[in-house]
């Protein structure tokens, strides 16, 4: 997998408003639950001087980045039949056949080993 391919996929994930919105929703729900677990007494009793605001904010960032990382990891996988997120050259991991896909093309079967083939992005 090339660095250029990874960078392009990361940019595409962060520019995809649906994926970012989903990550924000997950962060709000999970972050709120974790904040209630970790600092719920202080929040409920409004003892704001005891609340650790750095932890409160970080508790929302962690699930956001975990969700985004998951979306990136899934997007990096080149599955036959999925749409390519970016234009890239492909190498079959099974038989070493080369191919190319454009952004939004359907990732094809390997012409040599068919469904047994698994692609990886190459320069």
C-alpha positions as CSV (number, residue, x, y, z in Angstrom):
1,X,0.0,0.0,0.0
2,X,1.5,3.3,-1.0
3,X,1.7,6.4,1.1
4,X,0.0,8.4,-1.7
5,X,-2.9,6.0,-1.7
6,X,-3.3,6.2,2.1
7,X,-3.1,10.0,2.1
8,X,-5.8,10.2,-0.6
9,X,-8.1,7.8,1.3
10,X,-7.6,9.7,4.5
11,X,-8.5,13.0,2.8
12,X,-11.5,11.4,1.1
13,X,-12.8,10.1,4.5
14,X,-12.4,13.5,6.1
15,X,-14.1,15.2,3.2
16,X,-17.0,12.7,3.2
17,X,-19.7,14.6,5.2
18,X,-21.6,11.4,5.9
19,X,-18.6,9.7,7.5
20,X,-17.7,12.8,9.5
21,X,-21.3,13.3,10.7
22,X,-21.5,9.7,11.7
23,X,-18.2,10.0,13.7
24,X,-19.5,13.1,15.4
25,X,-22.8,11.3,16.4
26,X,-20.8,8.4,17.8
27,X,-18.5,10.9,19.7
28,X,-21.4,12.7,21.2
29,X,-23.2,9.5,22.4
30,X,-20.1,7.6,23.6
31,X,-18.4,10.8,25.0
32,X,-21.4,11.7,27.0
33,X,-21.8,8.2,28.5
34,X,-18.1,8.2,29.4
35,X,-18.2,11.6,30.9
36,X,-21.2,10.6,33.0
37,X,-19.3,7.5,34.1
38,X,-16.1,9.4,34.9
39,X,-17.3,12.8,36.2
40,X,-21.0,12.3,36.6
41,X,-21.1,13.2,40.3
42,X,-19.4,16.6,39.6
43,X,-21.6,17.3,36.6
44,X,-24.9,16.4,38.4
45,X,-24.0,18.4,41.5
46,X,-22.6,21.3,39.4
47,X,-19.3,21.4,41.3
48,X,-17.6,22.8,38.2
49,X,-14.4,23.5,40.1
50,X,-13.8,19.8,40.4
51,X,-14.6,18.9,36.8
52,X,-11.4,18.2,34.7
53,X,-12.4,20.0,31.5
54,X,-9.3,18.7,29.6
55,X,-10.6,15.1,30.3
56,X,-14.1,16.2,29.5
57,X,-13.1,17.4,26.0
58,X,-10.7,14.6,25.3
59,X,-13.5,12.1,26.2
60,X,-15.3,13.3,23.1
61,X,-12.3,13.4,20.8
62,X,-11.3,9.7,21.4
63,X,-14.5,8.1,20.1
64,X,-14.5,10.6,17.1
65,X,-11.0,9.5,16.1
66,X,-11.6,5.8,16.7
67,X,-14.7,6.0,14.5
68,X,-12.8,7.9,11.8
69,X,-9.8,5.5,12.0
70,X,-12.2,2.6,11.5
71,X,-13.7,4.3,8.5
72,X,-10.2,4.9,7.0
73,X,-9.2,1.3,7.7
74,X,-12.3,-0.1,6.0
75,X,-11.8,2.3,3.1
76,X,-8.2,1.1,2.6
77,X,-9.3,-2.4,1.9
78,X,-9.7,-3.0,-1.8
79,X,-12.6,-5.5,-2.0
80,X,-13.8,-6.9,-5.3
81,X,-17.1,-5.3,-6.2
82,X,-16.6,-2.2,-4.1
83,X,-16.1,1.3,-5.6
84,X,-12.6,2.6,-5.6
85,X,-12.3,5.7,-3.4
86,X,-9.3,7.0,-5.4
87,X,-7.6,6.2,-8.7
88,X,-4.8,3.7,-8.1
89,X,-2.7,0.9,-9.6
90,X,-3.6,-2.6,-8.3
91,X,-1.5,-5.7,-7.7
92,X,-3.1,-9.0,-7.1
93,X,-1.7,-10.5,-3.9
94,X,-2.3,-14.0,-5.2
95,X,-0.8,-14.1,-8.8
96,X,0.9,-10.7,-9.0
97,X,-1.2,-9.5,-12.0
98,X,-1.4,-5.7,-12.4
99,X,-4.5,-3.6,-13.0
100,X,-5.7,0.0,-12.6
101,X,-8.9,1.6,-11.3
102,X,-10.2,5.1,-11.5
103,X,-12.0,6.8,-8.7
104,X,-15.6,5.4,-8.3
105,X,-14.8,2.4,-10.6
106,X,-16.0,-1.0,-9.4
107,X,-12.9,-2.9,-8.2
108,X,-12.8,-5.9,-10.7
109,X,-11.9,-9.6,-10.2
110,X,-8.4,-10.5,-11.0
111,X,-8.5,-11.6,-14.7
112,X,-6.1,-14.4,-13.9
113,X,-7.2,-15.9,-10.6
114,X,-10.8,-14.6,-10.5
115,X,-12.4,-14.4,-7.1
116,X,-9.3,-15.9,-5.3
117,X,-7.4,-12.7,-6.0
118,X,-7.0,-9.9,-3.5
119,X,-5.8,-6.5,-4.6
120,X,-3.4,-4.1,-2.9
121,X,-2.6,-0.5,-4.0
122,X,0.8,0.0,-5.6
123,X,2.6,2.9,-7.4
